[in-house]
Amino acid sequence: MYGGLGNSENKSSVTYRVDRVIDASNLMCPGPILMLSTSISDLPQGSVVMVITRDPAFEEDLKSWSTYTGHEILDIVKGSDRVIAYIRKAR
């Protein structure tokens, strides 16, 4: 599956090969991060996970989680009612 929208300030479009999609639209903190953490653990290094959520705190949670785990945030796309993030598994 391919996904990616690029960021809204830079109108260029970036495409990622997405290995897993996590729809955490109905969850609030810490649900989306817990789903991501559990889901990414069984993927091989270099895999890309797309997370869809409506949690306004997700972006800051994701940045902290990424710093702690070493996984790379490829893109965060914020819309009026949702946040979509692309994360690459580091190890």
Secondary structure by P-SEA (a helix, b strand, c coil): cccccccccccbbbbccccccccccccccaaaaaaaaaaaccccccbbbbbbbcccaaaaaaaaaaaaccccccbbbbcccbbbbbbbbcc
